[in-house]
Amino acid sequence: MKIADLGEVALHYRDEGDPDGPAVVFANSLGTDLRLWDDLVPLLPAGLRVIRYDKRGHGLSSCPAGPYSMGALVRDAENLLDFLGVRDCVFVGLSIGGMIAQGLAIKRLDQVRAMVLSNTAAKIGAKEVWASRMAAVRDGGIEALADGTMERWFSRPFRESPDCTLWRNMLTRQPVEGYLGCCAAISGTDFYTPTAGLTLPTLAIAGSEDGSTPPDLVRETADLVKGSRFHLIRGAGHLPCVEKPGEYAEVLTGFLKDIAHV
């Protein structure tokens, strides 16, 4: 197990593949850990350096007292990449991870040469919605949201399969303080204006059954970045790398090849 001690936070991470290869960095969604990418990573081309991590308050990373700001989450990613000596990576962020991707690209273009905005947006949800969700978690724990979250995360066939249990368990076992902290970060974030100033190569990925960040919302954010491309994965919800890892890998690999990153 690898832990990067970054001072205010200690982040659990994996650093796999070719240590001298071009880096691809993965940041996962609210309520998941770095296992989100388990089925995808083996499908990526050889020669890449593949880095993934648990954001603060999730997985095996430390859980500072909340609430968190998006600036703190971006700084965590920035400090981790500095710790690992990463420059010119392709940063793949899903949901809150995609917000981190936008923030990092705005702040550190030396670290990020291209980004993949998966099932995310420049602004996700209204403050009142997040306040209601956080109140429900304070009252009943993450379990209180679990069934509704599975409906937003996955298509009906996947929800009815045994595989869904793993993801429900992963969600409910995240630290409550970390989950609430990241909810606060999402609630307070609006990247419309800064993201509209970005010009780096960008791929946006959406799931047709996504109840958290519907395809139109993802496309709207993609359209902020000049020259971006958009791909819809049909039959998948908020976590298409779980439901359709083959198609996800194919689209991501095509993007990496088109920008000469592999």
C-alpha positions in Angstrom: 0.0 0.0 0.0 1.4 3.4 -1.0 0.6 6.5 1.0 1.8 10.0 0.1 2.2 12.2 3.2 1.4 15.6 1.9 1.2 17.4 5.3 -2.4 18.3 5.9 -3.5 15.0 4.3 -2.2 11.6 3.5 -3.3 10.1 0.2 -3.5 6.5 -0.7 -2.5 5.9 -4.3 -1.4 3.3 -6.9 1.3 4.0 -9.4 1.4 1.2 -12.0 2.6 0.5 -15.5 5.8 2.0 -17.1 7.3 4.4 -14.6 9.0 6.2 -17.5 5.8 6.3 -19.7 3.4 9.1 -20.2 1.2 9.5 -17.2 -2.6 9.1 -17.0 -4.1 10.1 -13.7 -7.5 9.0 -12.5 -9.7 10.7 -9.9 -12.9 9.0 -8.8 -16.4 10.0 -7.8 -18.0 10.9 -4.5 -18.6 7.8 -2.5 -16.1 5.5 -4.3 -12.4 4.7 -3.9 -9.6 4.0 -6.5 -11.1 0.5 -7.2 -13.5 2.4 -9.4 -11.0 1.9 -12.2 -10.1 -1.8 -11.6 -11.8 -3.2 -14.7 -10.6 -0.3 -16.9 -6.9 -0.2 -16.1 -6.0 -3.7 -17.6 -7.6 -2.6 -20.9 -5.4 0.4 -21.4 -2.4 0.3 -23.9 1.0 -0.8 -22.7 3.6 1.8 -22.0 1.5 4.2 -19.9 2.2 5.2 -16.3 -1.2 4.8 -14.6 -1.8 6.7 -11.3 -5.0 6.6 -9.3 -5.7 7.8 -5.8 -8.3 8.1 -3.0 -9.3 11.7 -2.5 -9.3 13.0 1.1 -12.0 11.5 3.3 -12.4 8.4 1.0 -10.9 4.9 0.8 -7.6 4.5 2.6 -6.7 8.2 2.5 -6.8 10.3 5.7 -10.0 12.1 6.6 -9.4 15.6 7.9 -12.3 17.4 9.5 -14.7 18.9 7.0 -16.2 20.8 5.3 -13.7 20.7 2.4 -13.3 23.3 -0.4 -12.8 22.4 -4.0 -9.6 24.3 -3.7 -8.3 21.9 -1.1 -9.2 18.9 -3.3 -7.4 20.4 -6.2 -4.4 21.2 -4.0 -4.3 17.6 -2.9 -4.1 16.4 -6.5 -1.5 19.1 -7.3 0.6 18.1 -4.3 0.3 14.4 -5.1 1.5 14.9 -8.7 4.4 17.1 -7.4 5.2 14.3 -4.9 5.3 11.8 -7.8 7.2 14.1 -10.2 4.4 14.1 -12.7 4.2 16.6 -15.5 2.1 16.7 -18.7 -0.3 14.0 -17.7 -3.7 13.3 -19.1 -6.1 13.7 -16.1 -9.2 11.6 -16.1 -11.8 12.7 -13.6 -15.2 11.2 -13.0 -17.9 13.3 -11.2 -16.2 15.2 -8.4 -13.0 13.9 -10.0 -13.9 15.8 -13.1 -14.3 19.0 -11.1 -10.8 18.4 -9.7 -9.6 17.9 -13.3 -11.0 21.3 -14.3 -9.5 23.0 -11.2 -6.1 21.5 -11.7 -6.0 22.4 -15.4 -6.9 26.0 -14.5 -4.2 26.1 -11.9 -1.3 23.9 -13.2 -1.1 23.5 -17.0 2.4 22.3 -16.5 0.9 19.2 -14.8 -2.1 18.6 -17.2 -1.7 18.5 -20.9 -5.2 17.1 -21.6 -8.2 16.1 -19.6 -11.1 13.7 -19.7 -14.3 15.0 -18.1 -16.3 11.9 -17.3 -19.9 12.2 -15.9 -19.2 15.6 -14.5 -19.9 19.3 -15.0 -18.6 22.8 -14.3 -21.4 23.0 -11.7 -23.2 20.0 -10.3 -26.6 20.4 -8.5 -28.1 23.3 -6.6 -26.9 24.3 -3.1 -30.3 23.4 -1.7 -30.1 19.9 -3.1 -26.7 19.3 -1.5 -27.9 20.8 1.8 -30.8 18.3 1.8 -28.5 15.4 1.0 -26.0 16.4 3.7 -28.8 16.7 6.3 -30.1 13.2 5.4 -26.6 11.8 5.9 -26.2 13.5 9.3 -29.5 12.0 10.4 -29.3 8.5 9.0 -25.7 7.9 7.7 -24.8 7.3 4.1 -27.1 4.3 4.2 -30.0 6.7 4.1 -29.0 7.7 0.5 -27.7 4.3 -0.7 -30.8 3.1 -2.7 -31.3 6.5 -4.4 -27.6 6.7 -5.2 -27.6 3.3 -6.9 -30.5 4.5 -9.1 -28.5 7.5 -10.2 -25.3 5.5 -10.6 -26.4 2.5 -12.6 -28.7 1.3 -15.3 -31.6 -0.9 -14.2 -30.0 -4.2 -15.5 -26.8 -3.5 -13.5 -28.7 -2.6 -10.3 -30.5 -6.0 -10.5 -27.2 -7.9 -10.8 -25.1 -9.1 -7.9 -22.3 -6.8 -9.0 -24.2 -3.8 -7.6 -23.7 -5.0 -4.1 -20.0 -4.2 -4.2 -20.7 -0.6 -5.1 -23.4 -0.1 -2.5 -21.1 -1.5 0.1 -18.3 0.8 -1.0 -20.5 3.8 -0.8 -21.9 3.1 2.7 -18.4 2.3 4.1 -16.9 5.6 3.2 -16.2 7.9 6.2 -19.3 10.0 6.8 -17.0 13.1 7.5 -15.3 12.6 4.2 -18.5 12.1 2.3 -20.0 15.3 3.8 -16.8 17.2 3.3 -16.8 16.4 -0.4 -20.5 17.2 -0.7 -19.7 20.7 0.6 -16.9 21.1 -1.9 -19.2 20.2 -4.8 -22.0 22.4 -3.5 -19.6 25.4 -3.4 -18.2 25.0 -6.9 -19.0 26.8 -10.1 -16.3 26.5 -12.8 -18.3 27.8 -15.7 -16.2 31.0 -16.2 -12.7 29.5 -15.6 -13.4 26.3 -17.5 -14.6 28.4 -20.5 -11.1 29.9 -20.6 -9.4 26.5 -21.1 -8.0 25.4 -24.4 -6.3 22.0 -23.7 -7.4 18.8 -25.5 -10.6 17.6 -23.8 -12.7 14.5 -24.0 -16.1 14.4 -22.3 -17.8 11.1 -21.5 -21.4 10.7 -20.5 -23.7 7.8 -19.7 -27.2 7.7 -21.2 -28.7 6.5 -17.9 -26.8 8.8 -15.6 -29.1 10.3 -13.0 -26.4 12.4 -11.4 -24.9 14.3 -14.3 -27.2 13.7 -17.3 -25.7 13.7 -20.8 -27.0 17.2 -21.6 -25.2 18.6 -18.5 -21.9 16.9 -19.5 -22.2 18.1 -23.1 -22.9 21.7 -21.9 -19.6 21.6 -19.9 -17.7 20.1 -22.8 -18.9 22.9 -25.0 -17.2 25.4 -22.8 -13.8 24.1 -23.9 -13.0 25.0 -27.5 -12.3 21.9 -29.6 -13.5 19.4 -27.1 -15.1 16.1 -28.1 -18.0 14.3 -26.5 -18.9 10.6 -26.3 -22.1 9.1 -25.0 -21.9 5.6 -23.6 -25.4 4.0 -24.0 -26.9 1.8 -21.4 -24.6 3.0 -18.6 -25.2 5.3 -15.7 -22.9 7.6 -13.7 -20.0 5.1 -13.6 -19.6 3.9 -17.2 -16.1 2.6 -16.5 -17.8 0.0 -14.2 -20.8 -0.9 -16.5 -19.0 -0.6 -19.9 -15.2 -0.8 -19.2 -14.5 -2.1 -22.7 -16.2 0.9 -24.5 -14.7 3.3 -22.0 -11.2 2.0 -22.6 -11.7 2.1 -26.4 -12.8 5.8 -26.3 -10.1 6.8 -23.9 -7.4 4.9 -25.9 -8.6 6.6 -29.1 -8.2 10.0 -27.4 -4.8 9.2 -26.0 -3.6 8.1 -29.5 -5.1 11.2 -31.2 -3.2 13.5 -28.9 0.0 11.4 -29.2 0.0 10.4 -25.6 0.5 6.8 -26.4 
